Amino acid sequence: MNRVMEWAMAPCSGLRLKAFRWALTLALLIYTVAWALDAHEWLSAAGYHISPAASHGFARALPLLPGFLVPVFLLLYLGSMVAVLFDVRARLCSWLVFAGLIYATMVDRLAAFSMNKIALVAWAVLLLAPWLETEPTKPTEPPEPRQEALRPEPRLASIWPIR
């Protein structure tokens, strides 16, 4: 058990975590763009939504959007994903992606695909993980002439959520 804990908590470069975040965001972006043409049916009253009486406890947990707010939601949701991919305010935009994912999944739980549910868990894990810089740390002292070719060590920290 100790070896498992040592492995799970061992320090690692933030590059793996950033690669996982990037790949997950790209997959979610492609998936969301594919269903965005039908977003009015999913997120507003324009589509079919099962009644609370017929759903046997699986009624909508969140209210539907008015039709004019669906493009605004999509702009924020997709824009946040693009910002995460380009590392622009990525931490803040990750929370916006997570909030949008919660809304898109919970507004019609019966119609939500497995990708929504898997992505919810993966984003929760990413938001629990430490936010590590992937760039190496800068040395505080000037390097000696023989060490100029050596690059600084990357920051290491435990990335336990994805292990």
Z-matrix of the N, CA and C atoms (Angstrom, degrees):
N
C 1 1.454
C 2 1.529 1 110.84
N 3 1.345 2 116.32 1 -36.90
C 4 1.465 3 119.62 2 179.39
C 5 1.527 4 111.73 3 -63.18
N 6 1.333 5 116.15 4 -38.49
C 7 1.463 6 119.16 5 -179.73
C 8 1.530 7 111.06 6 -66.43
N 9 1.318 8 116.21 7 -36.26
C 10 1.463 9 120.21 8 178.09
C 11 1.526 10 109.93 9 -65.85
N 12 1.326 11 116.62 10 -44.41
C 13 1.465 12 120.37 11 179.22
C 14 1.527 13 111.29 12 -65.06
N 15 1.334 14 116.48 13 -39.96
C 16 1.466 15 119.80 14 177.74
C 17 1.528 16 110.33 15 -62.05
N 18 1.324 17 116.52 16 -42.00
C 19 1.457 18 120.28 17 178.94
C 20 1.529 19 110.61 18 -65.84
N 21 1.326 20 117.04 19 -45.08
C 22 1.462 21 120.78 20 -177.06
C 23 1.521 22 112.30 21 -65.70
N 24 1.309 23 117.41 22 -35.39
C 25 1.462 24 121.08 23 -176.13
C 26 1.523 25 113.40 24 -99.07
N 27 1.322 26 117.57 25 1.55
C 28 1.463 27 120.92 26 -177.05
C 29 1.525 28 110.86 27 -62.72
N 30 1.331 29 116.76 28 145.14
C 31 1.463 30 119.07 29 178.32
C 32 1.525 31 111.41 30 -68.11
N 33 1.300 32 114.40 31 147.13
C 34 1.451 33 121.27 32 -177.59
C 35 1.529 34 108.02 33 -149.54
N 36 1.295 35 116.69 34 158.72
C 37 1.462 36 121.27 35 176.34
C 38 1.528 37 109.42 36 -68.59
N 39 1.304 38 116.54 37 149.58
C 40 1.457 39 121.12 38 178.68
C 41 1.517 40 113.61 39 -73.89
N 42 1.323 41 117.44 40 -3.29
C 43 1.459 42 120.86 41 -177.57
C 44 1.525 43 111.93 42 -63.37
N 45 1.327 44 117.73 43 -40.58
C 46 1.468 45 120.56 44 179.55
C 47 1.525 46 110.95 45 -63.27
N 48 1.314 47 115.44 46 -43.50
C 49 1.459 48 120.10 47 -179.69
C 50 1.526 49 110.64 48 -64.91
N 51 1.322 50 116.49 49 -41.16
C 52 1.465 51 120.24 50 178.77
C 53 1.530 52 110.57 51 -66.53
N 54 1.327 53 117.12 52 -38.80
C 55 1.466 54 120.54 53 178.23
C 56 1.528 55 110.89 54 -64.50
N 57 1.330 56 116.89 55 -40.67
C 58 1.466 57 120.80 56 177.41
C 59 1.525 58 110.15 57 -64.35
N 60 1.324 59 117.27 58 -43.81
C 61 1.469 60 121.79 59 178.99
C 62 1.527 61 110.33 60 -61.70
N 63 1.323 62 116.27 61 -43.02
C 64 1.454 63 120.92 62 -178.41
C 65 1.529 64 110.76 63 -66.41
N 66 1.334 65 117.26 64 -46.58
C 67 1.469 66 120.96 65 -178.97
C 68 1.527 67 111.33 66 -64.07
N 69 1.325 68 116.82 67 -41.67
C 70 1.461 69 120.52 68 178.81
C 71 1.527 70 110.68 69 -64.68
N 72 1.316 71 116.81 70 -42.10
C 73 1.462 72 120.76 71 179.67
C 74 1.524 73 110.90 72 -65.00
N 75 1.315 74 117.22 73 -42.42
C 76 1.465 75 120.49 74 179.15
C 77 1.528 76 110.79 75 -63.56
N 78 1.325 77 117.38 76 -44.16
C 79 1.469 78 120.65 77 178.46
C 80 1.528 79 110.78 78 -62.02
N 81 1.327 80 116.76 79 -42.93
C 82 1.462 81 120.66 80 179.33
C 83 1.530 82 111.09 81 -66.76
N 84 1.323 83 117.16 82 -37.07
C 85 1.466 84 120.84 83 178.19
C 86 1.530 85 110.74 84 -63.85
N 87 1.318 86 117.02 85 -47.02
C 88 1.469 87 120.95 86 179.39
C 89 1.528 88 109.95 87 -61.55
N 90 1.312 89 116.89 88 -45.21
C 91 1.465 90 121.89 89 178.73
C 92 1.530 91 111.09 90 -60.98
N 93 1.331 92 116.67 91 -44.66
C 94 1.464 93 120.60 92 -177.49
C 95 1.521 94 111.49 93 -68.05
N 96 1.325 95 117.35 94 -39.97
C 97 1.466 96 120.16 95 177.58
C 98 1.531 97 109.62 96 -62.52
N 99 1.334 98 117.32 97 -36.28
C 100 1.465 99 120.57 98 179.83
C 101 1.528 100 111.97 99 -64.44
N 102 1.324 101 118.21 100 -37.77
C 103 1.470 102 119.15 101 -179.83
C 104 1.521 103 113.14 102 -95.85
N 105 1.318 104 118.38 103 -2.80
C 106 1.466 105 121.04 104 -177.11
C 107 1.529 106 112.75 105 -63.91
N 108 1.320 107 117.57 106 -27.14
C 109 1.467 108 119.58 107 178.48
C 110 1.530 109 111.54 108 -65.01
N 111 1.319 110 116.99 109 -27.00
C 112 1.465 111 121.81 110 179.13
C 113 1.522 112 111.92 111 -105.81
N 114 1.307 113 117.66 112 20.05
C 115 1.466 114 120.98 113 -175.24
C 116 1.520 115 112.41 114 -62.37
N 117 1.313 116 117.67 115 -33.17
C 118 1.472 117 119.99 116 178.93
C 119 1.528 118 110.97 117 -61.37
N 120 1.329 119 116.40 118 -36.12
C 121 1.465 120 119.48 119 179.36
C 122 1.527 121 111.71 120 -70.78
N 123 1.315 122 117.49 121 -32.74
C 124 1.469 123 121.28 122 -178.80
C 125 1.518 124 112.15 123 -80.78
N 126 1.324 125 115.51 124 -43.77
C 127 1.464 126 119.97 125 -166.57
C 128 1.522 127 114.92 126 -102.15
N 129 1.328 128 117.98 127 -11.60
C 130 1.469 129 119.82 128 -179.22
C 131 1.526 130 109.60 129 -124.66
N 132 1.304 131 115.95 130 176.77
C 133 1.465 132 121.11 131 -178.69
C 134 1.528 133 112.42 132 -74.27
N 135 1.326 134 118.42 133 -1.48
C 136 1.463 135 121.58 134 -178.64
C 137 1.527 136 112.00 135 -65.71
N 138 1.322 137 117.77 136 -29.48
C 139 1.457 138 121.43 137 -178.03
C 140 1.518 139 112.45 138 -94.70
N 141 1.311 140 115.19 139 179.30
C 142 1.459 141 120.90 140 178.21
C 143 1.523 142 108.91 141 -84.00
N 144 1.307 143 115.81 142 128.90
C 145 1.463 144 122.11 143 175.58
C 146 1.516 145 107.41 144 -132.36
N 147 1.303 146 116.33 145 128.51
C 148 1.459 147 121.44 146 -177.58
C 149 1.529 148 110.08 147 -64.07
N 150 1.293 149 116.71 148 143.52
C 151 1.469 150 120.65 149 -177.75
C 152 1.527 151 110.11 150 -74.00
N 153 1.326 152 117.69 151 152.75
C 154 1.469 153 120.33 152 178.16
C 155 1.527 154 112.55 153 -57.92
N 156 1.321 155 117.69 154 -33.86
C 157 1.465 156 120.21 155 -179.60
C 158 1.531 157 111.34 156 -67.97
N 159 1.317 158 117.19 157 -36.91
C 160 1.461 159 120.76 158 -178.01
C 161 1.523 160 113.15 159 -85.68
N 162 1.314 161 117.55 160 -12.28
C 163 1.467 162 119.70 161 -174.29
C 164 1.522 163 113.72 162 -86.72
N 165 1.322 164 117.99 163 -8.61
C 166 1.468 165 122.41 164 177.93
C 167 1.527 166 112.22 165 53.20
N 168 1.309 167 116.23 166 52.52
C 169 1.460 168 120.72 167 175.82
C 170 1.510 169 115.13 168 93.87
N 171 1.326 170 117.78 169 -4.17
C 172 1.462 171 120.14 170 179.86
C 173 1.523 172 111.25 171 -104.65
N 174 1.291 173 116.66 172 33.36
C 175 1.466 174 120.79 173 -179.52
C 176 1.523 175 110.29 174 -66.16
N 177 1.326 176 114.75 175 165.54
C 178 1.464 177 119.68 176 179.58
C 179 1.524 178 110.21 177 -58.52
N 180 1.292 179 115.73 178 130.81
C 181 1.461 180 120.72 179 176.72
C 182 1.522 181 110.64 180 -86.34
N 183 1.316 182 117.14 181 -26.20
C 184 1.464 183 122.36 182 -178.61
C 185 1.526 184 109.46 183 -124.19
N 186 1.324 185 117.64 184 150.25
C 187 1.471 186 119.71 185 -179.27
C 188 1.532 187 111.51 186 -72.21
N 189 1.321 188 114.68 187 153.68
C 190 1.465 189 120.77 188 176.22
C 191 1.523 190 109.87 189 -72.98
N 192 1.319 191 115.86 190 154.17
C 193 1.467 192 121.11 191 177.66
C 194 1.527 193 110.22 192 -81.44
N 195 1.329 194 117.32 193 146.78
C 196 1.468 195 118.49 194 167.89
C 197 1.532 196 108.12 195 -64.37
N 198 1.312 197 117.05 196 149.36
C 199 1.464 198 121.52 197 -175.35
C 200 1.514 199 114.75 198 -53.14
N 201 1.329 200 118.11 199 -37.02
C 202 1.464 201 120.26 200 -177.56
C 203 1.531 202 112.51 201 -73.02
N 204 1.333 203 118.59 202 -16.30
C 205 1.467 204 120.95 203 179.64
C 206 1.531 205 113.57 204 -90.12
N 207 1.317 206 117.89 205 -12.13
C 208 1.467 207 120.30 206 -179.69
C 209 1.535 208 111.19 207 -61.11
N 210 1.352 209 120.51 208 -47.25
C 211 1.468 210 118.98 209 176.90
C 212 1.535 211 112.92 210 -62.29
N 213 1.322 212 117.43 211 -34.54
C 214 1.469 213 120.67 212 178.01
C 215 1.528 214 109.56 213 -65.37
N 216 1.329 215 116.60 214 -44.65
C 217 1.462 216 120.99 215 177.39
C 218 1.527 217 110.54 216 -59.01
N 219 1.337 218 116.31 217 -47.95
C 220 1.466 219 120.13 218 -179.38
C 221 1.524 220 111.73 219 -62.36
N 222 1.322 221 117.13 220 -39.95
C 223 1.461 222 120.60 221 179.18
C 224 1.530 223 110.94 222 -61.84
N 225 1.321 224 116.73 223 -46.02
C 226 1.469 225 120.36 224 178.38
C 227 1.524 226 111.59 225 -66.16
N 228 1.316 227 116.40 226 -44.36
C 229 1.465 228 122.30 227 -176.69
C 230 1.529 229 111.26 228 -65.74
N 231 1.325 230 116.53 229 -52.48
C 232 1.466 231 120.13 230 179.70
C 233 1.528 232 111.36 231 -68.57
N 234 1.332 233 116.76 232 -38.36
C 235 1.466 234 120.27 233 177.84
C 236 1.515 235 112.35 234 -62.54
N 237 1.321 236 116.70 235 -37.13
C 238 1.467 237 120.22 236 177.78
C 239 1.524 238 110.90 237 -66.06
N 240 1.329 239 116.30 238 -38.57
C 241 1.471 240 119.10 239 177.76
C 242 1.524 241 110.97 240 -64.76
N 243 1.320 242 116.66 241 -43.14
C 244 1.469 243 120.26 242 178.62
C 245 1.529 244 109.91 243 -63.40
N 246 1.321 245 117.33 244 -39.60
C 247 1.467 246 120.95 245 178.55
C 248 1.525 247 110.91 246 -63.68
N 249 1.324 248 118.01 247 -38.79
C 250 1.470 249 120.53 248 176.77
C 251 1.523 250 109.51 249 -63.96
N 252 1.328 251 117.11 250 -42.50
C 253 1.468 252 120.49 251 -179.77
C 254 1.523 253 112.02 252 -62.95
N 255 1.336 254 116.93 253 -36.92
C 256 1.462 255 120.54 254 -179.26
C 257 1.524 256 112.72 255 -95.02
N 258 1.313 257 116.75 256 9.03
C 259 1.464 258 123.53 257 175.21
C 260 1.534 259 112.24 258 59.16
N 261 1.327 260 116.40 259 40.15
C 262 1.461 261 122.75 260 176.71
C 263 1.526 262 107.20 261 -104.31
N 264 1.317 263 116.10 262 109.78
C 265 1.468 264 120.38 263 -177.36
C 266 1.526 265 110.01 264 49.41
N 267 1.325 266 115.25 265 46.87
C 268 1.463 267 121.20 266 -170.66
C 269 1.526 268 113.01 267 -62.42
N 270 1.316 269 118.25 268 -37.27
C 271 1.468 270 119.97 269 -179.21
C 272 1.528 271 110.61 270 -64.99
N 273 1.322 272 117.43 271 -47.73
C 274 1.464 273 121.46 272 178.18
C 275 1.527 274 110.97 273 -63.25
N 276 1.313 275 116.57 274 -45.38
C 277 1.464 276 120.28 275 -178.57
C 278 1.525 277 111.90 276 -67.14
N 279 1.321 278 117.60 277 -27.66
C 280 1.465 279 120.12 278 175.11
C 281 1.519 280 110.83 279 -63.08
N 282 1.325 281 116.59 280 -39.39
C 283 1.464 282 120.08 281 176.88
C 284 1.523 283 110.77 282 -66.87
N 285 1.333 284 117.57 283 -36.92
C 286 1.466 285 120.52 284 177.30
C 287 1.527 286 111.37 285 -66.61
N 288 1.329 287 116.73 286 -40.35
C 289 1.464 288 120.36 287 176.60
C 290 1.529 289 109.73 288 -62.03
N 291 1.320 290 116.70 289 -44.24
C 292 1.466 291 121.01 290 -179.86
C 293 1.529 292 110.77 291 -62.50
N 294 1.330 293 116.92 292 -43.71
C 295 1.472 294 120.46 293 178.90
C 296 1.531 295 110.48 294 -64.00
N 297 1.325 296 117.33 295 -42.57
C 298 1.463 297 120.58 296 177.47
C 299 1.517 298 112.30 297 -64.28
N 300 1.312 299 116.02 298 -37.62
C 301 1.460 300 121.13 299 178.27
C 302 1.526 301 110.95 300 -66.64
N 303 1.323 302 116.38 301 -40.87
C 304 1.471 303 119.85 302 176.15
C 305 1.526 304 109.78 303 -61.08
N 306 1.323 305 116.66 304 -46.58
C 307 1.465 306 119.55 305 -178.89
C 308 1.529 307 111.01 306 -62.82
N 309 1.328 308 117.42 307 -49.25
C 310 1.466 309 120.69 308 -177.36
C 311 1.525 310 111.56 309 -61.90
N 312 1.312 311 117.67 310 -31.16
C 313 1.460 312 121.20 311 179.32
C 314 1.522 313 111.74 312 -80.41
N 315 1.321 314 116.79 313 -43.16
C 316 1.463 315 120.41 314 -173.20
C 317 1.525 316 114.02 315 -82.88
N 318 1.323 317 118.76 316 -18.00
C 319 1.459 318 119.58 317 -178.53
C 320 1.536 319 110.52 318 -67.48
N 321 1.305 320 117.25 319 -30.25
C 322 1.465 321 121.02 320 176.43
C 323 1.526 322 107.63 321 -148.09
N 324 1.320 323 115.28 322 81.21
C 325 1.464 324 120.59 323 -173.91
C 326 1.514 325 113.23 324 -61.01
N 327 1.316 326 117.76 325 -32.99
C 328 1.464 327 119.85 326 -179.25
C 329 1.522 328 111.92 327 -70.32
N 330 1.321 329 117.69 328 -31.41
C 331 1.459 330 121.09 329 -178.37
C 332 1.529 331 112.53 330 -90.59
N 333 1.325 332 117.87 331 -13.05
C 334 1.471 333 120.78 332 -177.96
C 335 1.531 334 109.78 333 -65.98
N 336 1.309 335 115.97 334 132.35
C 337 1.456 336 120.92 335 -179.47
C 338 1.524 337 110.87 336 -79.81
N 339 1.310 338 115.93 337 167.62
C 340 1.465 339 121.15 338 179.52
C 341 1.519 340 111.44 339 -60.51
N 342 1.340 341 117.26 340 -32.46
C 343 1.467 342 120.32 341 179.53
C 344 1.520 343 110.64 342 -57.86
N 345 1.333 344 117.28 343 -40.09
C 346 1.464 345 120.19 344 178.13
C 347 1.527 346 110.13 345 -60.47
N 348 1.310 347 116.07 346 -46.39
C 349 1.464 348 120.73 347 -174.59
C 350 1.526 349 111.48 348 -70.44
N 351 1.320 350 116.88 349 -40.20
C 352 1.467 351 120.31 350 177.13
C 353 1.527 352 109.92 351 -66.30
N 354 1.325 353 116.57 352 -43.31
C 355 1.464 354 120.35 353 179.81
C 356 1.524 355 111.20 354 -63.82
N 357 1.328 356 118.09 355 -34.62
C 358 1.472 357 120.44 356 176.87
C 359 1.519 358 110.95 357 -59.65
N 360 1.313 359 116.61 358 -46.62
C 361 1.469 360 120.46 359 179.76
C 362 1.526 361 110.10 360 -65.36
N 363 1.331 362 117.08 361 -44.47
C 364 1.468 363 120.41 362 -179.04
C 365 1.525 364 111.33 363 -63.20
N 366 1.336 365 117.81 364 -41.08
C 367 1.470 366 120.30 365 178.56
C 368 1.517 367 111.36 366 -67.77
N 369 1.324 368 117.55 367 -36.52
C 370 1.468 369 119.77 368 176.68
C 371 1.525 370 109.78 369 -61.75
N 372 1.323 371 116.42 370 -41.35
C 373 1.468 372 120.77 371 177.72
C 374 1.525 373 110.12 372 -63.80
N 375 1.323 374 117.18 373 -44.19
C 376 1.466 375 120.25 374 179.65
C 377 1.522 376 112.25 375 -62.76
N 378 1.309 377 117.13 376 -37.58
C 379 1.463 378 119.66 377 -179.74
C 380 1.522 379 111.76 378 -73.72
N 381 1.331 380 117.82 379 -23.23
C 382 1.470 381 121.22 380 174.70
C 383 1.526 382 111.83 381 -78.65
N 384 1.321 383 116.03 382 -26.78
C 385 1.464 384 120.96 383 -175.54
C 386 1.525 385 110.90 384 -70.43
N 387 1.337 386 116.25 385 153.84
C 388 1.465 387 118.47 386 175.84
C 389 1.526 388 109.89 387 -66.53
N 390 1.310 389 115.60 388 146.87
C 391 1.463 390 121.12 389 179.77
C 392 1.515 391 107.06 390 -94.78
N 393 1.323 392 116.30 391 95.45
C 394 1.460 393 121.56 392 -174.97
C 395 1.518 394 110.86 393 -96.32
N 396 1.296 395 114.45 394 141.93
C 397 1.460 396 119.75 395 171.83
C 398 1.518 397 107.52 396 -76.22
N 399 1.311 398 116.63 397 139.37
C 400 1.457 399 119.47 398 178.89
C 401 1.518 400 111.73 399 -92.38
N 402 1.314 401 116.37 400 -11.49
C 403 1.460 402 119.66 401 177.32
C 404 1.519 403 109.17 402 -77.25
N 405 1.319 404 117.85 403 144.24
C 406 1.456 405 119.13 404 177.60
C 407 1.523 406 111.25 405 -66.73
N 408 1.319 407 115.71 406 154.04
C 409 1.458 408 120.29 407 178.26
C 410 1.520 409 109.62 408 -73.85
N 411 1.297 410 116.47 409 149.07
C 412 1.464 411 121.58 410 179.17
C 413 1.533 412 108.71 411 -83.76
N 414 1.316 413 117.31 412 137.72
C 415 1.463 414 118.60 413 177.75
C 416 1.528 415 110.41 414 -69.38
N 417 1.315 416 116.31 415 146.75
C 418 1.460 417 120.61 416 -179.30
C 419 1.523 418 111.75 417 -82.37
N 420 1.306 419 116.88 418 -24.30
C 421 1.467 420 121.09 419 -179.91
C 422 1.521 421 108.92 420 -111.84
N 423 1.327 422 117.32 421 150.88
C 424 1.467 423 118.09 422 175.92
C 425 1.533 424 109.79 423 -65.01
N 426 1.321 425 116.99 424 139.09
C 427 1.464 426 118.91 425 -178.34
C 428 1.523 427 111.66 426 -70.75
N 429 1.297 428 114.02 427 152.69
C 430 1.466 429 119.77 428 174.46
C 431 1.523 430 107.66 429 -71.17
N 432 1.331 431 117.57 430 155.37
C 433 1.471 432 119.76 431 -176.19
C 434 1.529 433 113.37 432 -54.07
N 435 1.326 434 117.39 433 -37.43
C 436 1.463 435 118.74 434 -177.89
C 437 1.531 436 111.85 435 -75.85
N 438 1.328 437 118.02 436 -14.63
C 439 1.461 438 121.13 437 -177.93
C 440 1.527 439 112.48 438 -102.71
N 441 1.320 440 117.98 439 3.24
C 442 1.463 441 119.79 440 -177.32
C 443 1.523 442 112.36 441 -60.67
N 444 1.320 443 116.51 442 -33.17
C 445 1.463 444 119.85 443 -178.47
C 446 1.531 445 111.83 444 -74.20
N 447 1.312 446 116.94 445 -18.94
C 448 1.466 447 119.68 446 -179.32
C 449 1.518 448 110.36 447 -76.82
N 450 1.296 449 116.19 448 137.71
C 451 1.461 450 120.72 449 177.63
C 452 1.518 451 108.85 450 -90.35
N 453 1.314 452 117.43 451 150.89
C 454 1.455 453 119.65 452 176.34
C 455 1.527 454 110.91 453 -64.29
N 456 1.304 455 115.59 454 152.25
C 457 1.459 456 121.28 455 179.43
C 458 1.529 457 110.36 456 -70.59
N 459 1.330 458 117.41 457 141.97
C 460 1.465 459 118.77 458 175.69
C 461 1.521 460 110.36 459 -70.29
N 462 1.328 461 115.93 460 156.96
C 463 1.459 462 119.89 461 176.43
C 464 1.519 463 108.85 462 -68.25
N 465 1.295 464 115.26 463 136.97
C 466 1.452 465 120.46 464 179.31
C 467 1.516 466 109.39 465 -115.72
N 468 1.305 467 115.93 466 142.83
C 469 1.461 468 122.35 467 174.55
C 470 1.519 469 107.26 468 -159.97
N 471 1.309 470 115.81 469 164.69
C 472 1.458 471 120.37 470 178.91
C 473 1.525 472 109.76 471 -71.31
N 474 1.312 473 115.67 472 133.16
C 475 1.465 474 120.34 473 174.92
C 476 1.529 475 108.49 474 -113.40
N 477 1.321 476 115.76 475 44.60
C 478 1.463 477 122.86 476 -174.19
C 479 1.518 478 114.74 477 -51.41
N 480 1.326 479 121.50 478 -32.88
C 481 1.468 480 117.76 479 -177.04
C 482 1.522 481 114.64 480 -63.06
N 483 1.325 482 118.58 481 -28.95
C 484 1.465 483 118.47 482 -178.79
C 485 1.519 484 112.64 483 -100.82
N 486 1.296 485 118.00 484 6.58
C 487 1.463 486 119.04 485 176.45
C 488 1.454 487 108.80 486 -92.70
